[in-house]
Amino acid sequence: MVKSWVFDIFNYPYGADPEAFDPAKAQELYDWHFDSWLKLEELGYDGLFFSEHHFTAYNVSPSPNLLVAALAKRTSRMRLGVMGNIIPFHNPRRLAEEIAMLDYLTDGRLEVGLGRGVDEQEFVKEGVSMPTTRGYFQEGIELMHKAWRQPVFSHHGEHFNYDGVTIWPRPLQQPNPPVWLLTLSPSTIELCGTQGYKCTSAFQTVEKTKEAFDLYRRAADKAGHKPGADDFGLMRNVFVADTDKEAREIAEPALEVLFGLFRDAAIFKDLDNLPAGYEFYSSFFRPFVGTGHTDWNALIEAGIMCVGSPSTVRDQLLSQARALQCGNFFSWNSFGHLTPEQTIGSYELYAKEVMPALHELDLD
């Protein structure tokens, strides 16, 4: 079975100038997105992930755990989570407590995504030194697992020191909810495999994603873990309409809006001189640099964008699932200036004609 999740980084689509921010439009944006998330449960999606970003119109959910809490008692079946909470922006002990609390609010339907973070402008504006994030991230994960799993724990590290403390509550799902790591750099992929966390990928070709997943499998095998298809997740920008032509005519301008926001929010200003520990991202971000014409055919052929009719998108995702032995797809269906009708229409076509084929696919 290949599960279908929605991944929603919902951007403010009315312009990136903070002086022009319109609270009425923002309220409308929150309202229709909330309605669309409730619709996902009706349509049979397996789950929904939010994301954490700060300071730009690229994403207007800086506190995504609040969205999980808001949906928790309005849904009953699909799993909910954040992909992911950026540990260097939080006190890990405090984050561990909040995640445990959310596990109860969701009646044990919580998924936990954790990341080191990569968006340069967020760290600059927050005043966090990027070369320090690797140590903070790794220590934070260790501390959070102690807090979840040990009735009373102590921790003495570079960044945090606790003696004989506990968190209330500890998680409903024991020993803790499923943990996903946001993995792009080889060092994070190996950490993920060694510790047996679930592995994710995004914005990479099928070939590059396979290299990343194979690296994870080698690290997991060496550590004595036996990963299956359900331990892998892949995010793709997805848009489904009745025909390939209609889907591309709607999605491509909306993706251009998204990419414009992404360039300003996420990409390092100098890709030739990256902070220590982030050298891998020079090659990862380079294809997104520039303001020239986007080669949509190349992106679709590479499998990075899945835009088209139901049969086109179904065949793309089935092919990628088989090639990667990947048991979870996170479809980012709402982006740029897509309207509520366009977004929900895409959700409905995917649920009716794509999701059943993925559910029927047996990879293990």
PANU-821241 format. One record per residue (C-alpha): z, y, x; residue in three letters; chain. Coordinates in pm, 1 decimal, padded with zeros to 6 digits. Last residue first. Example, Ala and Ser with C-alpha at 12.3 -4.5 7.8 and 13.67 -1.06 7.14 Angstrom:
BEGIN
{{00714.0; -00106.0; 01367.0}; 'SER'; 'A'},
{{00780.0; -00450.0; 01230.0}; 'ALA'; 'A'},
***
This chain:
BEGIN
{{00046.0; -00511.4; 00670.5}; 'ASP'; 'A'},
{{-00245.0; -00286.7; 00566.2}; 'LEU'; 'A'},
{{-00287.3; -00373.7; 00198.6}; 'ASP'; 'A'},
{{-00496.0; -00115.1; 00010.9}; 'LEU'; 'A'},
{{-00417.5; -00113.2; -00361.8}; 'GLU'; 'A'},
{{-00214.0; 00207.4; -00349.8}; 'HIS'; 'A'},
{{-00497.1; 00378.1; -00161.4}; 'LEU'; 'A'},
{{-00749.0; 00276.6; -00428.5}; 'ALA'; 'A'},
{{-00514.8; 00398.7; -00703.5}; 'PRO'; 'A'},
{{-00467.8; 00738.0; -00527.1}; 'MET'; 'A'},
{{-00833.9; 00834.4; -00512.9}; 'VAL'; 'A'},
{{-00967.3; 00830.6; -00870.7}; 'GLU'; 'A'},
{{-00697.2; 00942.7; -01112.9}; 'LYS'; 'A'},
{{-00442.4; 01097.6; -00879.9}; 'ALA'; 'A'},
{{-00707.4; 01269.9; -00668.0}; 'TYR'; 'A'},
{{-00884.0; 01403.1; -00976.0}; 'LEU'; 'A'},
{{-00555.7; 01536.3; -01116.7}; 'GLU'; 'A'},
{{-00437.0; 01700.8; -00794.4}; 'TYR'; 'A'},
{{-00776.4; 01868.4; -00751.3}; 'SER'; 'A'},
{{-00763.0; 02005.7; -01104.4}; 'GLY'; 'A'},
{{-00408.0; 02123.5; -01037.2}; 'ILE'; 'A'},
{{-00528.0; 02325.6; -00738.7}; 'THR'; 'A'},
{{-00836.9; 02467.8; -00905.6}; 'GLN'; 'A'},
{{-00647.5; 02565.7; -01221.0}; 'GLU'; 'A'},
{{-00360.7; 02721.1; -01025.1}; 'PRO'; 'A'},
{{-00612.4; 02926.6; -00825.5}; 'THR'; 'A'},
{{-00707.6; 02861.4; -00464.3}; 'LEU'; 'A'},
{{-00660.7; 03176.5; -00254.9}; 'HIS'; 'A'},
{{-00568.7; 03013.0; 00073.0}; 'GLY'; 'A'},
{{-00417.1; 02669.8; 00034.7}; 'PHE'; 'A'},
{{-00310.1; 02407.7; -00218.4}; 'SER'; 'A'},
{{-00425.1; 02051.0; -00156.9}; 'ASN'; 'A'},
{{-00239.7; 01963.4; 00162.7}; 'TRP'; 'A'},
{{-00256.4; 01586.8; 00125.4}; 'SER'; 'A'},
{{00011.3; 01391.0; 00308.0}; 'PHE'; 'A'},
{{-00124.2; 01039.9; 00351.3}; 'PHE'; 'A'},
{{00111.3; 00750.2; 00420.3}; 'ASN'; 'A'},
{{00055.2; 00390.0; 00531.6}; 'GLY'; 'A'},
{{-00148.2; 00443.7; 00847.1}; 'CYS'; 'A'},
{{-00315.3; 00145.0; 01011.4}; 'GLN'; 'A'},
{{-00521.5; 00408.5; 01196.0}; 'LEU'; 'A'},
{{-00871.1; 00272.0; 01134.6}; 'ALA'; 'A'},
{{-00776.3; 00127.0; 00794.7}; 'ARG'; 'A'},
{{-00607.7; 00443.5; 00670.6}; 'ALA'; 'A'},
{{-00891.2; 00656.2; 00806.6}; 'GLN'; 'A'},
{{-01156.7; 00457.0; 00620.7}; 'SER'; 'A'},
{{-00955.3; 00459.4; 00299.3}; 'LEU'; 'A'},
{{-00909.0; 00834.7; 00332.8}; 'LEU'; 'A'},
{{-01277.3; 00911.0; 00381.4}; 'GLN'; 'A'},
{{-01390.9; 00668.7; 00107.3}; 'ASP'; 'A'},
{{-01151.7; 00822.3; -00145.0}; 'ARG'; 'A'},
{{-01254.8; 01175.7; -00048.7}; 'VAL'; 'A'},
{{-01622.3; 01099.4; -00103.4}; 'THR'; 'A'},
{{-01559.9; 00901.1; -00422.7}; 'SER'; 'A'},
{{-01345.7; 01175.5; -00572.7}; 'PRO'; 'A'},
{{-01603.4; 01442.7; -00488.2}; 'SER'; 'A'},
{{-01560.9; 01648.9; -00175.8}; 'GLY'; 'A'},
{{-01322.1; 01784.0; 00085.9}; 'VAL'; 'A'},
{{-01129.6; 01574.9; 00336.3}; 'CYS'; 'A'},
{{-01081.7; 01802.9; 00638.0}; 'MET'; 'A'},
{{-00975.7; 01664.0; 00977.0}; 'ILE'; 'A'},
{{-01191.9; 01352.1; 00945.2}; 'GLY'; 'A'},
{{-01410.3; 01443.2; 01242.7}; 'ALA'; 'A'},
{{-01715.3; 01442.1; 01014.1}; 'GLU'; 'A'},
{{-01534.9; 01683.8; 00781.8}; 'ILE'; 'A'},
{{-01445.6; 01920.2; 01065.3}; 'LEU'; 'A'},
{{-01798.2; 01900.4; 01209.2}; 'ALA'; 'A'},
{{-01957.6; 01973.1; 00872.1}; 'ASN'; 'A'},
{{-01719.9; 02264.7; 00824.7}; 'TRP'; 'A'},
{{-01835.4; 02438.8; 01139.6}; 'ASP'; 'A'},
{{-01634.1; 02757.8; 01107.2}; 'THR'; 'A'},
{{-01830.2; 03072.1; 01179.7}; 'HIS'; 'A'},
{{-01666.6; 03304.8; 01431.8}; 'GLY'; 'A'},
{{-01313.3; 03444.4; 01429.1}; 'THR'; 'A'},
{{-01181.1; 03287.2; 01742.9}; 'GLY'; 'A'},
{{-00915.4; 03031.2; 01832.0}; 'VAL'; 'A'},
{{-00870.0; 02723.5; 01610.2}; 'PHE'; 'A'},
{{-01045.7; 02485.9; 01852.4}; 'PRO'; 'A'},
{{-00805.0; 02602.0; 02130.0}; 'ARG'; 'A'},
{{-00485.3; 02503.2; 01946.6}; 'PHE'; 'A'},
{{-00461.0; 02139.1; 02058.9}; 'PHE'; 'A'},
{{-00597.6; 02199.1; 02408.8}; 'SER'; 'A'},
{{-00334.3; 02457.5; 02497.7}; 'SER'; 'A'},
{{-00077.8; 02273.0; 02288.2}; 'TYR'; 'A'},
{{-00008.3; 02011.6; 02554.2}; 'PHE'; 'A'},
{{00143.8; 02275.8; 02784.4}; 'GLU'; 'A'},
{{00436.1; 02332.8; 02546.4}; 'TYR'; 'A'},
{{00723.0; 02212.4; 02764.7}; 'GLY'; 'A'},
{{00724.7; 02520.5; 02983.1}; 'ALA'; 'A'},
{{00585.6; 02817.3; 02793.3}; 'PRO'; 'A'},
{{00206.2; 02848.1; 02774.8}; 'LEU'; 'A'},
{{-00019.8; 03038.7; 03010.2}; 'ASN'; 'A'},
{{-00385.4; 02957.4; 02943.7}; 'ASP'; 'A'},
{{-00342.9; 02960.4; 02566.2}; 'LEU'; 'A'},
{{-00234.8; 03324.4; 02571.1}; 'ASP'; 'A'},
{{-00154.6; 03452.6; 02220.6}; 'LYS'; 'A'},
{{-00014.7; 03117.9; 02112.2}; 'PHE'; 'A'},
{{-00137.8; 03012.3; 01769.9}; 'ILE'; 'A'},
{{00097.0; 02987.5; 01474.6}; 'ALA'; 'A'},
{{00124.5; 03294.4; 01257.9}; 'ALA'; 'A'},
{{-00186.5; 03497.6; 01332.6}; 'ASP'; 'A'},
{{-00420.0; 03200.3; 01364.8}; 'ARG'; 'A'},
{{-00265.2; 03026.5; 01063.1}; 'PHE'; 'A'},
{{-00315.3; 03331.3; 00839.4}; 'LEU'; 'A'},
{{-00685.6; 03341.1; 00923.2}; 'GLY'; 'A'},
{{-00707.3; 02963.7; 00892.6}; 'PHE'; 'A'},
{{-00566.1; 02980.3; 00538.9}; 'LEU'; 'A'},
{{-00814.3; 03247.3; 00429.8}; 'VAL'; 'A'},
{{-01098.9; 03043.4; 00581.0}; 'GLU'; 'A'},
{{-00962.5; 02738.4; 00398.4}; 'LEU'; 'A'},
{{-00996.5; 02922.4; 00068.4}; 'ALA'; 'A'},
{{-01358.9; 03011.3; 00150.5}; 'PRO'; 'A'},
{{-01425.1; 02642.1; 00230.6}; 'GLU'; 'A'},
{{-01248.4; 02491.9; -00069.6}; 'ALA'; 'A'},
{{-01442.4; 02627.2; -00367.0}; 'ILE'; 'A'},
{{-01801.2; 02589.2; -00244.4}; 'GLU'; 'A'},
{{-01704.0; 02266.5; -00066.2}; 'ARG'; 'A'},
{{-01564.8; 02104.5; -00379.1}; 'ALA'; 'A'},
{{-01856.2; 02217.0; -00594.3}; 'GLU'; 'A'},
{{-02112.6; 02072.3; -00354.5}; 'LYS'; 'A'},
{{-01928.0; 01744.8; -00307.9}; 'ASP'; 'A'},
{{-01913.8; 01698.0; -00683.8}; 'THR'; 'A'},
{{-01644.4; 01676.8; -00953.3}; 'ASP'; 'A'},
{{-01381.5; 01847.6; -00737.4}; 'ALA'; 'A'},
{{-01131.5; 01724.7; -00478.7}; 'VAL'; 'A'},
{{-00965.4; 01926.3; -00204.3}; 'PHE'; 'A'},
{{-00772.6; 01777.2; 00083.7}; 'VAL'; 'A'},
{{-00636.4; 01930.8; 00403.3}; 'ASN'; 'A'},
{{-00508.0; 01625.4; 00585.5}; 'ARG'; 'A'},
{{-00160.3; 01519.8; 00695.8}; 'MET'; 'A'},
{{-00111.2; 01172.9; 00840.4}; 'LEU'; 'A'},
{{00199.1; 00954.7; 00812.8}; 'GLY'; 'A'},
{{00299.0; 00645.0; 01006.7}; 'PHE'; 'A'},
{{00606.4; 00421.8; 00973.3}; 'ASP'; 'A'},
{{00470.5; 00270.6; 00649.9}; 'ASP'; 'A'},
{{00197.4; 00095.8; 00848.6}; 'ALA'; 'A'},
{{00449.8; -00112.8; 01036.9}; 'GLY'; 'A'},
{{00657.0; -00043.4; 01346.1}; 'PRO'; 'A'},
{{00836.1; -00328.5; 01526.6}; 'LYS'; 'A'},
{{01111.1; -00173.9; 01737.3}; 'HIS'; 'A'},
{{01234.0; -00333.2; 02061.8}; 'GLY'; 'A'},
{{01233.3; -00021.3; 02276.9}; 'ALA'; 'A'},
{{00914.2; -00124.2; 02457.5}; 'LYS'; 'A'},
{{00752.6; -00199.6; 02121.5}; 'ASP'; 'A'},
{{00842.8; 00147.4; 01991.7}; 'ALA'; 'A'},
{{00702.0; 00321.6; 02301.5}; 'ALA'; 'A'},
{{00380.1; 00120.4; 02279.9}; 'ARG'; 'A'},
{{00350.3; 00181.5; 01906.5}; 'ARG'; 'A'},
{{00403.7; 00557.0; 01948.9}; 'TYR'; 'A'},
{{00131.6; 00573.7; 02216.4}; 'LEU'; 'A'},
{{-00098.3; 00382.2; 01978.0}; 'ASP'; 'A'},
{{-00023.8; 00638.2; 01705.7}; 'PHE'; 'A'},
{{-00114.1; 00925.8; 01937.2}; 'ALA'; 'A'},
{{-00437.0; 00762.9; 02059.0}; 'GLU'; 'A'},
{{-00528.0; 00683.0; 01698.4}; 'LYS'; 'A'},
{{-00470.8; 01046.6; 01604.0}; 'THR'; 'A'},
{{-00703.5; 01158.4; 01881.4}; 'LYS'; 'A'},
{{-00981.7; 00929.6; 01753.8}; 'GLU'; 'A'},
{{-00924.6; 01021.4; 01388.6}; 'VAL'; 'A'},
{{-00949.3; 01385.8; 01484.3}; 'THR'; 'A'},
{{-00630.4; 01590.7; 01492.9}; 'GLN'; 'A'},
{{-00505.1; 01858.7; 01253.9}; 'PHE'; 'A'},
{{-00191.2; 01661.3; 01164.9}; 'ALA'; 'A'},
{{00019.5; 01367.7; 01283.1}; 'SER'; 'A'},
{{00342.0; 01203.1; 01171.9}; 'THR'; 'A'},
{{00569.1; 00929.7; 01307.0}; 'CYS'; 'A'},
{{00868.5; 00764.4; 01138.9}; 'LYS'; 'A'},
{{01173.7; 00730.9; 01361.8}; 'TYR'; 'A'},
{{01235.5; 00423.0; 01574.1}; 'GLY'; 'A'},
{{01420.7; 00594.7; 01859.1}; 'GLN'; 'A'},
{{01170.1; 00490.7; 02125.9}; 'THR'; 'A'},
{{00875.7; 00560.9; 01897.3}; 'GLY'; 'A'},
{{00985.9; 00913.1; 01810.8}; 'CYS'; 'A'},
{{01076.3; 00995.0; 02169.6}; 'LEU'; 'A'},
{{00731.7; 00872.0; 02279.7}; 'GLU'; 'A'},
{{00560.1; 01090.6; 02020.7}; 'ILE'; 'A'},
{{00776.4; 01387.9; 02121.3}; 'THR'; 'A'},
{{00675.9; 01350.8; 02487.1}; 'SER'; 'A'},
{{00308.9; 01305.8; 02395.4}; 'PRO'; 'A'},
{{00299.2; 01640.1; 02208.4}; 'SER'; 'A'},
{{00197.9; 01630.3; 01842.0}; 'LEU'; 'A'},
{{00482.3; 01470.0; 01650.4}; 'THR'; 'A'},
{{00674.3; 01614.3; 01356.5}; 'LEU'; 'A'},
{{00951.5; 01356.8; 01337.1}; 'LEU'; 'A'},
{{01025.6; 01162.4; 01020.5}; 'TRP'; 'A'},
{{01372.4; 01038.6; 00926.8}; 'VAL'; 'A'},
{{01443.2; 00808.6; 00631.5}; 'PRO'; 'A'},
{{01779.5; 00898.8; 00475.4}; 'PRO'; 'A'},
{{02095.7; 00805.7; 00668.2}; 'ASN'; 'A'},
{{02318.9; 00503.2; 00737.7}; 'PRO'; 'A'},
{{02307.9; 00462.3; 00448.8}; 'GLN'; 'A'},
{{02132.6; 00655.1; 00175.1}; 'GLN'; 'A'},
{{02408.0; 00851.6; -00002.2}; 'LEU'; 'A'},
{{02456.4; 01066.0; 00305.8}; 'PRO'; 'A'},
{{02797.0; 01178.8; 00444.3}; 'ARG'; 'A'},
{{02970.0; 01431.9; 00227.0}; 'PRO'; 'A'},
{{03160.1; 01593.1; 00380.5}; 'TRP'; 'A'},
{{03106.1; 01603.8; 00755.5}; 'ILE'; 'A'},
{{03352.9; 01480.6; 01014.9}; 'THR'; 'A'},
{{03524.5; 01614.5; 01324.8}; 'VAL'; 'A'},
{{03718.4; 01457.8; 01611.6}; 'GLY'; 'A'},
{{03607.9; 01690.7; 01889.2}; 'ASP'; 'A'},
{{03291.6; 01899.3; 01870.5}; 'TYR'; 'A'},
{{03084.8; 02068.5; 02141.6}; 'ASN'; 'A'},
{{02729.6; 02197.3; 02103.4}; 'PHE'; 'A'},
{{02458.5; 02345.0; 02329.1}; 'HIS'; 'A'},
{{02472.8; 02155.7; 02658.4}; 'GLU'; 'A'},
{{02649.0; 01859.5; 02507.9}; 'GLY'; 'A'},
{{02986.8; 01723.2; 02405.2}; 'HIS'; 'A'},
{{02996.3; 01547.5; 02069.9}; 'HIS'; 'A'},
{{03283.3; 01387.9; 01884.2}; 'SER'; 'A'},
{{03265.0; 01197.7; 01558.4}; 'PHE'; 'A'},
{{03478.1; 01089.9; 01263.6}; 'VAL'; 'A'},
{{03327.3; 00881.8; 00982.2}; 'PRO'; 'A'},
{{03028.7; 00809.8; 01211.6}; 'GLN'; 'A'},
{{02676.1; 00767.1; 01072.8}; 'ARG'; 'A'},
{{02566.1; 01101.7; 00934.7}; 'TRP'; 'A'},
{{02747.0; 01322.9; 01186.6}; 'ALA'; 'A'},
{{02645.3; 01105.2; 01479.4}; 'LYS'; 'A'},
{{02286.1; 01114.5; 01358.1}; 'HIS'; 'A'},
{{02293.9; 01493.4; 01336.6}; 'MET'; 'A'},
{{02434.3; 01527.7; 01688.1}; 'LEU'; 'A'},
{{02162.9; 01311.0; 01844.0}; 'GLU'; 'A'},
{{01889.4; 01500.4; 01659.6}; 'ILE'; 'A'},
{{02036.7; 01833.3; 01773.2}; 'GLY'; 'A'},
{{02057.3; 01719.1; 02133.6}; 'GLU'; 'A'},
{{01689.4; 01633.7; 02130.5}; 'GLN'; 'A'},
{{01587.1; 01958.9; 01962.9}; 'PHE'; 'A'},
{{01808.9; 02181.8; 02178.1}; 'TYR'; 'A'},
{{01679.2; 02016.2; 02495.3}; 'GLY'; 'A'},
{{01315.3; 02058.0; 02387.7}; 'ARG'; 'A'},
{{01371.3; 02411.2; 02255.2}; 'THR'; 'A'},
{{01489.6; 02572.1; 02578.4}; 'THR'; 'A'},
{{01141.6; 02649.1; 02717.0}; 'PRO'; 'A'},
{{01069.0; 02834.6; 02388.5}; 'MET'; 'A'},
{{01338.6; 03098.7; 02430.1}; 'SER'; 'A'},
{{01461.3; 03189.9; 02081.4}; 'VAL'; 'A'},
{{01466.3; 03560.1; 01990.2}; 'GLY'; 'A'},
{{01384.5; 03502.4; 01624.0}; 'GLU'; 'A'},
{{01076.4; 03723.6; 01650.5}; 'LYS'; 'A'},
{{00955.1; 03545.4; 01964.3}; 'VAL'; 'A'},
{{01036.4; 03202.9; 01822.6}; 'PHE'; 'A'},
{{00843.5; 03269.4; 01502.5}; 'GLU'; 'A'},
{{00555.4; 03426.8; 01693.9}; 'GLN'; 'A'},
{{00511.9; 03117.5; 01910.3}; 'GLU'; 'A'},
{{00469.0; 02862.6; 01632.8}; 'ASP'; 'A'},
{{00561.3; 02529.4; 01793.9}; 'VAL'; 'A'},
{{00874.8; 02394.9; 01633.0}; 'GLY'; 'A'},
{{01105.9; 02118.2; 01755.3}; 'ARG'; 'A'},
{{01071.1; 01922.2; 01435.1}; 'GLY'; 'A'},
{{01261.7; 01722.3; 01177.1}; 'LEU'; 'A'},
{{01146.8; 01562.6; 00851.6}; 'GLY'; 'A'},
{{01406.7; 01403.9; 00624.8}; 'VAL'; 'A'},
{{01311.6; 01216.0; 00308.4}; 'GLU'; 'A'},
{{01541.9; 01241.4; 00004.9}; 'LEU'; 'A'},
{{01520.6; 01019.6; -00301.9}; 'ARG'; 'A'},
{{01885.5; 00910.9; -00292.1}; 'GLY'; 'A'},
{{01984.9; 01067.1; -00623.9}; 'ASP'; 'A'},
{{01799.5; 01389.4; -00528.5}; 'THR'; 'A'},
{{02119.3; 01596.8; -00549.3}; 'LEU'; 'A'},
{{02302.1; 01326.8; -00356.6}; 'TYR'; 'A'},
{{02057.3; 01325.0; -00064.5}; 'ASP'; 'A'},
{{02054.8; 01703.8; -00079.4}; 'LEU'; 'A'},
{{02424.0; 01705.1; 00015.1}; 'MET'; 'A'},
{{02357.0; 01483.3; 00316.3}; 'ALA'; 'A'},
{{02074.3; 01716.5; 00421.3}; 'ILE'; 'A'},
{{02306.6; 02016.6; 00395.9}; 'GLU'; 'A'},
{{02573.3; 01847.3; 00605.6}; 'GLU'; 'A'},
{{02323.5; 01747.2; 00876.7}; 'ALA'; 'A'},
{{02186.6; 02103.4; 00880.2}; 'LEU'; 'A'},
{{02536.5; 02243.7; 00940.5}; 'ARG'; 'A'},
{{02590.8; 02002.1; 01227.8}; 'ARG'; 'A'},
{{02242.1; 02083.4; 01360.1}; 'PRO'; 'A'},
{{02303.7; 02461.6; 01365.3}; 'ASN'; 'A'},
{{01957.4; 02579.2; 01276.4}; 'HIS'; 'A'},
{{01643.4; 02753.2; 01406.2}; 'PHE'; 'A'},
{{01613.7; 02516.9; 01705.3}; 'PRO'; 'A'},
{{01610.7; 02221.9; 01456.5}; 'ILE'; 'A'},
{{01294.8; 02315.8; 01268.0}; 'ILE'; 'A'},
{{01332.0; 02146.3; 00927.5}; 'ASN'; 'A'},
{{01012.2; 01957.5; 00864.1}; 'GLY'; 'A'},
{{00827.1; 01830.9; 00689.8}; 'MET'; 'A'},
{{01083.2; 01887.8; 00415.8}; 'VAL'; 'A'},
{{01165.5; 01630.0; 00153.7}; 'GLY'; 'A'},
{{01130.7; 01486.1; -00192.6}; 'LEU'; 'A'},
{{01063.8; 01135.9; -00323.2}; 'ARG'; 'A'},
{{00902.6; 01085.7; -00660.8}; 'MET'; 'A'},
{{01100.0; 00926.3; -00943.6}; 'ARG'; 'A'},
{{01343.7; 01144.5; -01134.6}; 'SER'; 'A'},
{{01225.2; 01504.4; -01131.6}; 'THR'; 'A'},
{{01376.2; 01822.9; -01277.7}; 'ARG'; 'A'},
{{01715.4; 01740.8; -01125.1}; 'LYS'; 'A'},
{{01593.6; 01749.9; -00764.5}; 'ALA'; 'A'},
{{01328.9; 02016.8; -00804.0}; 'LEU'; 'A'},
{{01552.2; 02318.1; -00732.1}; 'ALA'; 'A'},
{{01737.7; 02129.6; -00457.1}; 'ALA'; 'A'},
{{01413.0; 02038.1; -00281.3}; 'VAL'; 'A'},
{{01295.4; 02398.8; -00312.6}; 'LEU'; 'A'},
{{01622.6; 02521.2; -00160.6}; 'LEU'; 'A'},
{{01567.2; 02283.5; 00131.4}; 'ASN'; 'A'},
{{01246.4; 02477.8; 00194.4}; 'PRO'; 'A'},
{{01428.0; 02788.5; 00320.5}; 'SER'; 'A'},
{{01143.9; 02997.6; 00470.6}; 'PRO'; 'A'},
{{00922.4; 02897.5; 00176.1}; 'SER'; 'A'},
{{00665.7; 03178.3; 00166.0}; 'VAL'; 'A'},
{{00425.2; 03040.5; 00424.3}; 'ASN'; 'A'},
{{00134.2; 03197.7; 00611.5}; 'TYR'; 'A'},
{{00239.2; 03539.0; 00479.5}; 'ALA'; 'A'},
{{00450.0; 03581.9; 00792.6}; 'THR'; 'A'},
{{00812.6; 03600.0; 00915.8}; 'PHE'; 'A'},
{{00919.5; 03236.5; 00894.5}; 'HIS'; 'A'},
{{00800.9; 02879.7; 00853.4}; 'HIS'; 'A'},
{{00962.3; 02567.0; 00709.9}; 'GLU'; 'A'},
{{00758.2; 02309.4; 00520.9}; 'SER'; 'A'},
{{00765.3; 02128.8; 00187.1}; 'PHE'; 'A'},
{{00703.5; 01759.0; 00126.2}; 'PHE'; 'A'},
{{00630.3; 01588.9; -00203.6}; 'LEU'; 'A'},
{{00639.4; 01223.5; -00299.3}; 'GLY'; 'A'},
{{00475.0; 00910.6; -00432.4}; 'ASP'; 'A'},
{{00234.9; 01087.9; -00663.0}; 'TYR'; 'A'},
{{00225.8; 00940.9; -01013.4}; 'GLY'; 'A'},
{{00051.9; 01212.3; -01212.0}; 'LEU'; 'A'},
{{00362.6; 01306.0; -01410.1}; 'GLU'; 'A'},
{{00559.2; 01351.3; -01086.1}; 'GLU'; 'A'},
{{00283.9; 01570.8; -00946.1}; 'LEU'; 'A'},
{{00292.8; 01790.3; -01258.0}; 'LYS'; 'A'},
{{00647.3; 01897.2; -01170.3}; 'LEU'; 'A'},
{{00511.0; 02022.5; -00838.0}; 'TRP'; 'A'},
{{00234.9; 02215.4; -01017.6}; 'SER'; 'A'},
{{00487.5; 02394.8; -01238.6}; 'ASP'; 'A'},
{{00681.6; 02501.6; -00928.9}; 'PHE'; 'A'},
{{00358.9; 02626.6; -00771.9}; 'HIS'; 'A'},
{{00285.2; 02826.4; -01084.2}; 'TRP'; 'A'},
{{00624.0; 02994.6; -01083.7}; 'ASP'; 'A'},
{{00647.9; 03065.9; -00711.3}; 'TYR'; 'A'},
{{00309.0; 03240.3; -00707.5}; 'LEU'; 'A'},
{{00383.8; 03441.4; -01022.6}; 'GLU'; 'A'},
{{00706.0; 03563.5; -00864.4}; 'GLN'; 'A'},
{{00515.5; 03658.1; -00548.7}; 'ALA'; 'A'},
{{00263.1; 03851.6; -00758.1}; 'LYS'; 'A'},
{{00543.5; 04048.3; -00922.3}; 'ALA'; 'A'},
{{00712.5; 04106.6; -00585.8}; 'PRO'; 'A'},
{{00396.7; 04269.2; -00441.4}; 'ASP'; 'A'},
{{00381.5; 04291.5; -00061.3}; 'PHE'; 'A'},
{{00147.7; 04571.9; 00048.2}; 'ALA'; 'A'},
{{00371.8; 04706.4; 00325.3}; 'GLU'; 'A'},
{{00403.2; 04352.1; 00461.1}; 'PRO'; 'A'},
{{00025.5; 04345.4; 00530.4}; 'ASP'; 'A'},
{{-00084.9; 03979.7; 00512.9}; 'ALA'; 'A'},
{{-00294.1; 04004.7; 00197.3}; 'GLY'; 'A'},
{{-00289.4; 03862.8; -00155.1}; 'TYR'; 'A'},
{{-00276.7; 03491.7; -00070.5}; 'PRO'; 'A'},
{{00096.3; 03449.3; 00002.0}; 'TYR'; 'A'},
{{00092.6; 03099.0; 00148.2}; 'ASN'; 'A'},
{{00208.3; 02770.7; 00004.5}; 'PHE'; 'A'},
{{00278.4; 02510.9; 00267.0}; 'ILE'; 'A'},
{{00269.6; 02217.3; 00030.8}; 'ASP'; 'A'},
{{00232.8; 01859.2; 00151.5}; 'PHE'; 'A'},
{{00156.8; 01624.9; -00137.4}; 'VAL'; 'A'},
{{00225.6; 01256.7; -00087.0}; 'TRP'; 'A'},
{{00005.1; 00953.6; -00147.1}; 'SER'; 'A'},
{{00131.5; 00614.3; -00033.3}; 'LYS'; 'A'},
{{-00088.5; 00346.9; 00122.8}; 'VAL'; 'A'},
{{00000.0; 00000.0; 00000.0}; 'MET'; 'A'},
***
